[in-house]
Each structure stands twice: as structure tokens, then as C-alpha cells.
Amino acid sequence: MLELRPGCEHCNKALPPTALEARICSYECTFCADCVDRVLGNVCPNCGGGFTPRPIRPAHDWKDGNFLGKDPAGTRVKHRPVDPATHAAFASRLTSLPPRDR
């Protein structure tokens, strides 16, 4: 089950469970859409993968207890600002590859 981390790892912007601008990689590294587009270039600084919009967990119990009230969002903040120059060097060999080919 997704952890639904509470904020952007780079800029620390709050990303509540309903945030449409939350982006995650396959390891659940969590960033806001602005940081993914403007700072990271769709390259995760932790694994090199790409990002996708984070799903929204249902707020209501529509079926069998599968909802935010039973499985709340995570509260542990991971604020690890990315050094833009270091990330640019790391990402330079990956940006030309689509995320599915990395």
C-alpha cells in the first residue's frame, strides 16, 4: 500500500492525500509537480526512474474498508533538498531515455 508521504522531498511543499500535484517514482519518492518539471527533469534523484501522478486514496468507505480513514496517509516527512548541479550531472545521462527504458 502506498505510504502517501506528506510533502515534497525537495521544497517541502505540503502534499496532502488529495494533492493533484504529488508525483511519485516506483520507490514512492515523493515530489511536487513543479520540482519534478523544473528541478528534476522527470529523473528521480534517488533511483533515476521517472515520475507519475500519485493516486488519490478514496476518502469514503465505498467498499470493504478500503479508504483513507482506515489506511491514513503517512506523516513522516522526508525533506532532502536536491543540489541542482549535482542532480544535473546525474540526470544528464538519463534524460534522453524514456523512464520505461531506464
Secondary structure, 3 states (H helix, E strand, C coil): CCCCCCECCCCCCECCCCCCCEEECCCCCEEEHHHHHHHHCCCCCCCCCCCEECCCCCCCCCCCCCCCCCCCCCCCCCCCCCCHHHHHHHHCCCCCCCHHHC
